[in-house]
Amino acid sequence: MDDIGITYYEDSRVFKLDTPNTSYMIQIVDEEGFLGHMYYGAKLPDTTFGDWLRTKEYPFIPSKNNRERLAFLDALPMEYPTHGVGDFRLSALEIKTQGGHHACSITYFDHKIYKGKPNLTGLPATFGSDEECETLELTCKDSVLNLTVILNYTVFEDVDVITRSAKVVNEANQPIKLLKVLSASFDLEDDNYELITLHGAWARERMVERRKIAHGIQGVSSSRGETSQQEHPFLSIVNKTTTEDYGEAYGINFVYSGNFIAQAEKCSSDLIRIAIGINPVNFEWNLDPGEIFTSPEAVMVYSNQGIGQMSRTFHDLYRNHLIRGKYKDSERPILINNWEATYFDFNTDKLLDIARNAARLGIEMLVMDDGWFGKRNDDNTSLGDWYVNEEKLPGGLNYLVEEINKLGMKFGIWMEPEMVSKDSDLYREHPDWAIQVPNRTAALGRNQYVLDLSRKEVRDYIYERIRSILHSANIAYLKWDMNRPLTDLGSYALDEHSQGELSHRYVLGVYELQERLISEFPDLLLENCSSGGARFDPGMLYYSPQIWCSDDTDAIERLKIQRGTSMIYPLSTMGAHVSDCPNHALGRNTPFETRGYVALSGTFGYELDVTKISEEDQNKIPEQVAMYHKYNQLIRSGDYYRIASMMDDPTFDCTMVVAKDKSEALVTYIQVMARVAYRNRRIHLKGLEENSYYLWEETGEVYSGAVYMNVGITMDGLWGDYQGKLIHLIRQ
């Protein structure tokens, strides 16, 4: 479309970036070329612009009032603010020279606008063809430091998204140290804005929290070496009156899997600055002459149709422009994982017994979890010793996998490649391969250390062990786990001037390993995991189409976890299983049907011993398998609507998926707590065509989309707590 893309208006020195429904604008200010953030919001048709940056107000611009340069620098909505020259708000860039100085000021130098989207070397990023994307490169310079900063912006033809990243180039003849390089920053004038963030802990990931933006700095961060369960690399800024379906919502997400910071600062003049990027804690980077540092990508979304539309935009972007490979747009096999069935207590016969019963019920893949290698009979030993324990698995992997394949099932395996046990042959041979500070007792987590993936020889060793295992048998799936954060940051391979690079180099090492893996094994289904959902982020989705959502598999708790996750990520990415009861995380009993309904809003699989559950529950598995195959295409590709959340009303939860062409819809209703002496609840559906008629498949009733959405449907009272039902609508 002609009105989507990037335009430079030379007379007003304005860059205007247009997506289908949004505009983003930057202006070159004053003869010195400061970059001011002009506007981000609903799409504007205008091609002429006024004094939106208020440069005709006090303190004016330096060429008109240089005696108040400081006031100007601390008032202008800066597009990419730098540290140490007068803007005392959040900065995006901080450096340190050999002389010990921190001052840096970048101004406009040049720009390029071109079709397509460049890759980010060594980093995950969204992608698009020349027909789908257009990119602006804004080149800025600090002439004192001979430092160049290239700001990259990409707009997409089909989604209301702008992506950003920055490149810092040292063009001087001496090194410079980078102390902070964020990926994006922009300023908004306060309009009763509130902040939505995602927080949590192990088994309680991505809980939604909403609060008023106050004066000062607020936000989320991680310095754990991973994105973490405690915080998430995401901010949403919404009006006080914004709901799921109405009002403004800005969202910003970070395509990175390590330490991050995402902040909002409300200053004394009621401007709100939003910034996101690599956490400057534990970060320093030596930039030698001629070298380039590239920041990871930030994704920005604007919606004036509520939080729900913001979420659906993220979903479309990640499904179409981030996830890659064989399973990007295809159904994943229904798996059964033996972890909660056996933990470490298994052998070939026990696994085959589970597989035979699972195959009989229609399950399509067996995944062998922790405990198959080294001397691993508990979680205190053998990480790093990736050799099959033939005492448990006589005949090795090949025999086991062949027997499972004979049942018509695929086979998958669990590994934790980034870790090493203190009690392991690998650690005894290479203790210096573990991240540690010399002469300091390193902290153990799960009795294990973290391997130093900044070192090529470590990466090469780990990769060779992974590929050796994968080549040894017909393995269709790999669950890549990471079960502890990074501490005691020290590398025997880095000198005293470069230790601050370790955290980022570690993440780059993870990316290199996973890129090698999916390149050599393109048919492999890779699922990332980290103590459950501690590394559920867009960076990981670039390599694996799904991520284990949480170690808490209780269906009721998963309603909350999957709701927070759906703020950003599509259902197709959420690893979700039907697990045993009483639930192993908290002891709750829920009906087998309800567990299936909740897991259906994800990748769907089983986490139990199918040989030990009741015959009644076993008989439900073929029905659930058929349910998955019937609805998976819709769930994987449709538009997701949150109708009600038990986080707001603890008695029920309701979500809905509508096909892109509006031809069908699936409603998932969970009665969390039964009620006495109430009339039946009425639910108002969303996303249907008002003037089309839809068959309610389960009842045979036919109503217009307008009736389903405006009058609503009455939910018959279900008997008991934790009950659920599906409603399938088909356009007539």
Residue, then its C-alpha position, 0 to 999 in steps of 0.5 A: m500500500d502506498d500509505i505504508g512505509i517511510t518518508y522523509y519530508e526535507d522541508s520540515r526535516v521529519f521522518k514519518l514511519d507508517t504501518p497500516n494503522t500507526s505513525y511514528m515520527i522523528q524530527i531533526v532539530d536545530e542546525e546541530g541536528f539533534l534528533g527529537h521524538m515527535y509522535y507515536g500513535a494512531k495513523l496520521p494522514d498529514t504531510t505538513f507539521g507544526d511545532w510539535l516538539r515545542t522548540k518555539e517555547y522556552p528554553f527554545i533551541p541552542s542556536k537561539n538561546n545557547r545560554e540555556r543549552l542545558a535546559f534544552l537538552d533536559a527538555l527535548p523528547m530525545e530519540y536516542p538520549t546519551h549520558g553526560v551532556g545535560d539530559f538527566r533522564l534515562s539514557a540509551l547510551e553511555i560510554k567511557t573514554q581512555g581518559g575516563h570521561h563519560a560525556c557523549s552527544i550524537t547528532y544527525f549525520d545522514h540517513k538511508i531508506y530502503k526496502g527489506k530488513p537487515n539481519l542482526t549478526g549473531l542475534p535473533a531478530t524479526f524478518g521480512s521480504d522486500e515486499e513486506c518491510e521498509t527500513l530507515e537507517l539514521t546515522c548519527k555522530d559524536s565528532v569529538l569521540n569519532l563515534t558513529v551510532i546507526l539507529n535502525y527502524t523497520v516498518f511492516e506491511d501487514v502488522d502495526v509494528i516498528t522494530r528498532s536496534a542500534k549499531v555503535v561504530n568506533e571510528a577513532n584511533q583508540p578504544i572506547k568502553l561501552l557501559k550502556v547500549l539500549s535498543a530503543s527509547f521514546d517519550l510520551e506526554d503523560d495522559n493518565y498512563e498506567l504501566i503493565t508488567l509481568h512478574g513472578a517466580w518458579a511455577r508462577e511465571r508472567m503474572v500481570e501487574r498494572r499500576k499508575i506511572a508515578h514520577g521517577i523511574q519504574g520498570v523491570s529488569s534481570s541480571r540473572g543471565e537469563t530473562s528470568q521468571q521474576e521479571h519479563p522484558f516487556l512493558s505496556i503503557v496504557n491509559k487509565t481507562t484502557t480495557e481489553d477492547y478499548g483505549e490506547a495501549y503501547g507495548i514494547n518487547f525485547v528480542y533477547s534472552g539475557n540480562f535486560i532492563a525495561q523502564a519508564e521514567k516520568c520527569s518533572s515536566d510530565l514527559i514519560r520516557i520508555a527505554i529497553g535494552i541490555n541491562p547495564v548491570n554486569f555489562e561493559w564492552n571494549l570497542d576497539p578502533g573499527e569495531i561495531f557493537t550491535s544491540p538486540e532488537a526491540v519490538m514496538v506496538y501501538s493499539n487504539q483498540g485496547i490491550g487485546q489488539m496489542s496482543r494480537t499484533f504481537h502474535d501475528l508478528y511472531r508467528n509470521h516474522l520471527i518463528r522459523g522452520k518446519y513447525k512454523d505453520s504446522e501441527r506439532p506431534i502430541l507428546i507424552n513426557n516421562w518426567e512426572a511419570t517416573y522422574f529418575d526411576f526408569n529403564t528401557d522396559k518402563l519407557l516402552d510400557i508407557a509408550r505402548n499404552a500411549a500409542r494405543l490411545g493415539i499419543e504420537m511421541l514419547v519424550m525421555d526426560d532427565g536421567w538417561f546419561g552418565k550416572r544420573n540417578d538424581d540431580n546431583t551429578s553427571l551434567g556435561d557427561w552426555y553419554v547414554n547410561e546403558e545400565k538404564l538403557p541396555g542397547g543404548l538409544n538406538y534400540l529404544v528408539e527403534e522399538i518406539n518407532k515400531l509403535g508408530m511413535k516419534f521419539g524425543i529427548w531432554m538435555e541441559p547443554e549449558m550446565v555442568s555438575k560438580d560431580s562429573d567427568l567433564y568438570r573434573e577434566h575441565p574445571d576452568w570451563a565453569i563460570q567462576v571468579p578465581n579464589r572465590t567459592a562459586a554458588l551452586g544451583r541444583n548442585q551445578y555450575v554454568l559452562d562458559l559459553s563465551r569460549k569457542e572450545v566449550r561451545d564446540y565440545i557441547y555441540e559435538r556431544i549434542r549432535s553425536i546423540l542426535h545422530s545416534a538414533n532417530i530423534a525427532y524432538l529435543k527439549w533444551d533446558m537451563n535450570r539455574p541463573l548465572t552468578d560469580l561472573g568470571s571467565y578464564a578466557l577473558d582478560e581483566h579488561s573484558q570480564g564485563e563482556l561475559s554475560h552478553r557473550y554467553v547469550l551470543g554463545v547460546y544463540e550460536l549453538q542453537e543456530r548450528l543445531i537447527s541448521e544441521f537438523p532442520d526437521l528437529l522440533l526444538e523446545n526451549c525450557s528454563s526451570g519451566g518458563a525462565r527464558f520464555d522470550p522472543g530471542m528463544l522463539y527465533y530458534s524454537p517454535q515453542i517454549w515450556c511455559s511453566d513447571d506448574t502444570d495445574a490447570i487452574e494455575r495455568l489459566k493465570i500463567q497462560r493469560g500473562t503469556s498471551m499478552i505477548y506470545p501466540l498460543s502456538t508457542m506455549g508448551a502445555h500438557v495434561s498432567d497427573c492429579p493430585n497435581h505434583a506442584l500443589g496437590r490440586n485435583t481437577p477433572f481430566e476434561t478440564r486439564g485437556y481444555v486448558a492444555l488445548s490453548g497451547t501445544f498440547g501433550y501429556e505429563l503423566d504415567v499413562t499406565k497408572i491413571s484410571e481406565e476412565d481417564q485413559n478412555k478420555i485420551p483418544e477423545q482429547v487427541a481427536m479434539y486437538h486435531k480438530y481445533n489445532q489449526l484454528i488455535r495455532s493461527g487464529d485471533y485470540y480474545r480474552i473475555a474474562s480472567m480468573m485474576d479479575d473474577p476468581t469464579f471463572d475464566c473465558t477465552m476465544v479464538v476466531a479464525k482469520d477469515k471469521s469462518e469459525a471460532l472456539v470458546t474455552y470456558i472454565q468454571v473455577m468456582a461453582r456458585v449457588a443461587y445465581r442466575n446462569r452467567r452470560i458471556h459476550l463473545k468477540g471478533l465475529e462478523e456481525n452480519s454472518y450467522y454461526l451454528w453453535e455446533e454443540t446445541g444446533e442453535v444458529y444466531s448472528g455474530a451480532v447476537y453472540m457479541n451483543v446479547g451474548i450466550t448463557m452458560d448453563g451452570l456446571w456441577g462442581d468446581y474446576q469444570g469446563k466446556l468448549i463452544h464451537l461456532i461455525r459460520q453458515 
